[in-house]
Amino acid sequence: MMQSNPIPALDPNPLPAPYWVFKLLLIVTFVLHIVAMNFLLGGGVLALTAKWRAKNGGFGGRLFSDVAKKMPVLLPATITLGIAPLLFVQVLYGQFFYTSSIVMAWPWFLVLAMLTAAYYGFYYVSFRSGQHGGKAGGVMLVSVILVFLIGFLFSNNLTLSQTPARWATKYFADPGGWNLNLTEPALIPRFLHFFTAAVAVGGIFLVFVALANWKRDREYARQVLQFGGKAFMYATMAQFVVGLVFLVSLPRGLRMLFMGDSPLAATLLLVGITGGIAAIFVMSGALRNENIRAAALYAPGVLAVTIACMAVMRDLLRDAYLSPYFHAGQFAVATQWSVLPLFLALFVAGVILWLVMMRRYGLLGGKKEIERPQP
Ligand code: HEM
């Protein structure tokens, strides 16, 4: 029996901090990563839509150019904010995540090549976006498709990491590592759930672009606000269908967790859905009254509750998938009190610094001090 167990032995080194600290950091940093990714992917999709709807001119062309200039910053923000959860995932779920990465080695390795190509594309577009005609739209499309595919590979790896029973079949089908997890019924609904959320949060990103232009050019800012706000509302409405399909695609035992078997999971689902509905109403009122404050502050504030609930639910789901093989009590813990408080203080300071940086750069609606011409 032991010989057929494909799960590598647990790292014998004790955790340097309590389990819950790593869990909390994993969830918090994952949320930061996914929001940056949503700005990147959702912002890119919406900028392309605006450009093509406007046939290269007017409001759509200008919005495309504004968003294109931010892409070379959003991509490294997504990567940097992905490294943190990568570290925590390796500490807690290394046995599972490393193995699934090996089973799908080549597609996983391709993530690096795709990231590099997308990066080049975004730089190209950011330099050329102001020019009429040209290849900027096409190059942006290719880069956005690459980012989309990278997200899909992440969903492949993470779903594979939580179903060890599939590893051996996949590995022996192609020991060279050309494997994906396409036989997983929840894969496509799960990834579509992420993609739809990316478009919705991309809409919020455009609302921040509107906020940054509110005083400078009210007419343009109004158009961006309406476009971004509506994209947020429609994508969030679509999410009720996509989310339901995702829930139905889960194995019955896991689905039932959210239907009442786990009071915590069911409550989070209820609060998350309520937050989504409330955010739609807040945004709708904000668009009717052209209230930029409500659109850029209250709607994202309410949405943050939904995102937090969904991130915790995703984690509960992973632990439920892995429950036959994994439990929190399996770790030895030897807390390093001498460095832990320093680490946590630096972590919080780092997050605050990052937010200030984003705001100064104009990604969170602040003014673009760096680009403002000097008198
Ligand atoms: C720019 C392209 C990227 C996109 C579109 C993207 C997208 C995603 C998506 C959709 C997920 C969730 C998958 C799921 O649960 O089914 C995810 C998770 C994750 N991503 Fe990214 N990602 C990108 C880049 C990166 C990079 C470069 C890193 C690391 C350096 C990273 C680290 C992570 C980690 C560690 C998780 C899992 C966290 C957890 O399981 O709690 N991502 N990403």
Boltz pocket constraint, residues with backbone or C-beta under 6 A from the ligand:
constraints:
  - pocket:
      binder: B
      contacts: [[A, 26], [A, 30], [A, 33], [A, 37], [A, 41], [A, 75], [A, 78], [A, 79], [A, 80], [A, 81], [A, 82], [A, 83], [A, 85], [A, 86], [A, 87], [A, 89], [A, 147], [A, 148], [A, 150], [A, 151], [A, 152], [A, 154], [A, 155], [A, 156], [A, 158], [A, 159], [A, 190], [A, 191], [A, 194]]
      max_distance: 6.0
